[in-house]
């Protein structure tokens, strides 16, 4: 089963951009998942077990790097990426 996860990260520090960029960079190291970003959130797409394992590791790393981080996630039991939508239309 493939899933979609939308993550918004809120570092509780004045210089909030570096922790967010580090987290996104860590996610992008996993070539077996699809990561898309925009100005408000990061979306991760892929097989359930793989995505959850990646998030478990990378969220822990983000928490250890920065004091005070809030993460808001929405998880959907369907791949809603543009890639999945294009494949379904063929």
Kinemage of the C-alpha trace (Angstrom):
@kinemage 1
@onewidth
@group {chain A} dominant
@subgroup {mainchain}
@vectorlist {calphas} color= white
{ca unk a 1} P 0.000 0.000 0.000
{ca unk a 2} L 1.336 3.405 -0.964
{ca unk a 3} L 0.727 6.459 1.197
{ca unk a 4} L 0.985 10.231 1.079
{ca unk a 5} L 2.275 12.230 4.029
{ca unk a 6} L 2.129 15.998 4.328
{ca unk a 7} L 4.524 17.437 6.923
{ca unk a 8} L 4.761 20.968 8.253
{ca unk a 9} L 7.772 21.611 10.477
{ca unk a 10} L 7.850 24.499 12.930
{ca unk a 11} L 11.235 24.988 14.634
{ca unk a 12} L 10.722 26.988 17.807
{ca unk a 13} L 13.789 29.131 17.223
{ca unk a 14} L 14.234 32.553 15.660
{ca unk a 15} L 16.466 31.245 12.858
{ca unk a 16} L 13.912 28.651 11.719
{ca unk a 17} L 14.980 28.066 8.103
{ca unk a 18} L 18.164 25.962 8.612
{ca unk a 19} L 16.420 23.160 10.563
{ca unk a 20} L 13.684 22.957 7.921
{ca unk a 21} L 16.185 22.855 5.055
{ca unk a 22} L 18.247 20.190 6.887
{ca unk a 23} L 15.137 18.039 7.366
{ca unk a 24} L 14.195 18.320 3.692
{ca unk a 25} L 17.758 17.513 2.662
{ca unk a 26} L 17.694 14.391 4.859
{ca unk a 27} L 14.417 13.276 3.263
{ca unk a 28} L 15.825 13.826 -0.226
{ca unk a 29} L 18.646 11.352 0.490
{ca unk a 30} L 16.108 8.516 0.221
{ca unk a 31} L 15.796 7.986 -3.536
{ca unk a 32} L 13.230 5.200 -3.090
{ca unk a 33} L 10.559 7.692 -1.965
{ca unk a 34} L 9.186 10.773 -3.686
{ca unk a 35} L 9.626 14.080 -1.836
{ca unk a 36} L 7.931 17.286 -2.991
{ca unk a 37} L 8.145 20.637 -1.228
{ca unk a 38} L 6.296 23.912 -1.384
{ca unk a 39} L 6.214 27.053 0.741
{ca unk a 40} L 3.978 25.530 3.413
{ca unk a 41} L 4.834 21.828 3.671
{ca unk a 42} L 6.713 18.819 2.404
{ca unk a 43} L 4.937 15.842 0.883
{ca unk a 44} L 6.360 12.335 0.971
{ca unk a 45} L 5.021 9.483 -1.178
{ca unk a 46} L 5.806 5.795 -1.306
{ca unk a 47} L 5.188 2.391 0.262
{ca unk a 48} L 3.785 2.608 3.800
{ca unk a 49} L 6.533 0.708 5.641
{ca unk a 50} L 9.322 2.480 3.802
{ca unk a 51} L 7.896 5.997 4.268
{ca unk a 52} L 7.186 5.413 7.956
{ca unk a 53} L 10.701 4.028 8.549
{ca unk a 54} L 12.243 7.033 6.780
{ca unk a 55} L 10.100 9.470 8.771
{ca unk a 56} L 10.885 7.730 12.058
{ca unk a 57} L 14.616 8.110 11.414
{ca unk a 58} L 14.612 11.599 9.900
{ca unk a 59} L 12.181 13.137 12.392
{ca unk a 60} L 14.281 11.781 15.268
{ca unk a 61} L 17.386 13.276 13.634
{ca unk a 62} L 15.622 16.663 13.289
{ca unk a 63} L 14.562 16.556 16.944
{ca unk a 64} L 18.110 15.744 18.049
{ca unk a 65} L 19.612 18.572 15.957
{ca unk a 66} L 17.302 21.342 17.096
{ca unk a 67} L 15.783 22.261 20.428
{ca unk a 68} L 12.050 22.712 20.202
{ca unk a 69} L 10.508 21.480 16.975
{ca unk a 70} L 6.828 20.969 16.238
{ca unk a 71} L 5.847 18.609 13.407
{ca unk a 72} L 2.317 18.458 12.010
{ca unk a 73} L 1.592 15.496 9.733
{ca unk a 74} L -1.340 14.301 7.696
{ca unk a 75} L -1.210 10.720 6.449
{ca unk a 76} L -3.409 9.411 3.653
{ca unk a 77} L -3.647 5.737 2.668
{ca unk a 78} L -3.326 6.600 -1.019
{ca unk a 79} L -0.561 7.970 -3.217
{ca unk a 80} L -1.774 11.402 -4.314
{ca unk a 81} L 1.429 12.448 -6.079
{ca unk a 82} L 1.248 13.812 -9.605
{ca unk a 83} L 3.190 10.746 -10.743
{ca unk a 84} L 0.569 8.333 -9.376
{ca unk a 85} L -2.257 10.370 -10.887
{ca unk a 86} L -0.621 10.350 -14.328
{ca unk a 87} L -0.141 6.562 -14.165
{ca unk a 88} L -3.812 6.002 -13.282
{ca unk a 89} L -4.963 7.983 -16.315
{ca unk a 90} L -3.266 5.594 -18.786
